[in-house]
Amino acid sequence: MASEGILLGMGNPLLDISAVVDEDFMNKYDVKLNNAILAEDKHLPMYEEMTQKYNVEFIAGGATQNSIKVAQWMLQTPGATSYMGCIGKDKFGEEMKKNSAQAGVNVHYYEDEKAATGTCAVCVVGGERSLIANLSAANCYKSEHLKKPENWALVEKAKFYYIAGFFLTVSPESIMLVAEHAAANKKIFTMNLSAPFICEFFKDVQEKALPYVDYVFGNETEARTFAKVHGWETDNVEEIAIKISQWPKTSDTHKRITVITQGADPVVVAEDGKTTLFPVILLPKEKLVDTNGAGDAFVGGFLSQLVQGKPISECVRAGCYGANVIIQRSGCTYPEKPDFN
């Protein structure tokens, strides 16, 4: 049984505006499938157009928040997980608070007075997704909020931390505060490569955080981008996973383990200079609803077992279970109780 507050996440809380769209819409806004980007000016009209043109669903999301919610669902211990991020003082923000409370996550949001709660357009074509995030309030998170005694108490209480790479664009200072605390107190700090653009354009802050990271998550595209950016002459995912796991570490309390998902192909786990492959649960194409949140759900499932001291094979099995549940539903949503044993 997981103790209260054992897992803390920090990230960008976003309200997903999800819809099945068509190729013309994708082309109009220059959006590619299986990608995640930050909205530019040219993308801003798409949110309104989606709500008018398609049958949209509003789902509380954001990568880290998704993972924490899935971990919470798998653990079934109220308040086992906590989460921090920034929302606006608006209808969407209230929706987010309600949604998190129902999920059993202990959220401490920083509420920005001026900016609107962030949104993320989730464009689905043939079950594959593309994400366009308009961070808005999520971009306003400040480390001052983290340092407040009632919030820092969550950091003190937790023994495991998870922060998606997307938060590197918002508050690297907050990430480093938590990373340094984890290293000093022999706790487990985990992060995600999150998207090719993070590896490409936020390379410096990513490199600064990496020595503190005990578990690096990512998918095959992100891993290959990371390798390319660092001039590694390989696109072999197993080789890349090993090289990431061997990146210098600040503390030698824990060795680094790299976990790379590859869609329907096996999960690659690299540790001690070698890799192990774990097959995923294959799903017939007709059962696939959308892949939105699949990677987040994998991490959530994985962490739900890691915090209970389970072996890596069980962590991966739980990750695959979580992802398998989520891809059969719209967005990062799940039934009332998990069926994992």
Buried (B, 14 or more C-beta within 10 A) or exposed (E): EBBEBBBBBBBBBBBBBBBBBEEEBBEBBEBEBEBBBBBEEEBEEBBEBBBEEBEBBBBBBBBBBBBBBBBBBBBEBEBBBBBBBBBBBBEBBEBBBEBBEEBBBBBBBBBBEEBBBBBBBBBBBEBBBBBBBBBBBBBBBBBEBBEEEEBBEBBEBBBBBBBBBBBBBBBBEBBBBBBBBBBEEEBBBBBBBBBBBBBEBBBEBBEBBBBBBBBBBBBBBBBBBBBBBBEBEEEEBBBBBBBBBBBEBBBEBBEBBBBBBBBEEBBBBBBEEEBBEBEBEEBEEEEBBBBBBBBBBBBBBBBBBBBBEBEBEBBBBBBBBBBBBBBBBBBBBBEEEBEBE
